[in-house]
């Protein structure tokens, strides 16, 4: 059974940075698509970013493009999300996602991802 464990959330001042990590266990091969969704208080869950198996392709929501960067270390089965220039509106619970299909998913539908981490809370103070 695949499990995703996130770490790295916390409280940061506006303009600051955080790095989220997502470690996958129970997987024998590297995932073709891993990514992140977030849910802010009182809002719908939304797509944030995704990364391909090799890490050569990444896609980001417009709201975070140029400020967030996804990388991965397949030897450690870990994906990282570097978040820079954080804003109060980035406050949310960030969830790592994974799926079992053998291609890079280019959509933003959360229900397509079978595996979810427990969520990592990020709070950006103004």
Secondary structure, DSSP 8 states (H G I E B T S, - for coil): --EEEEE--EEEETT--EEEEEEEES-SS--SEEEEEEE-TTS--EEEEEEESSSS-EEE-TTTTTTEEEEEETTTTEEEEEE-S--GGG-EEEEEEE---SS------GGG--EE---EEEEEE-
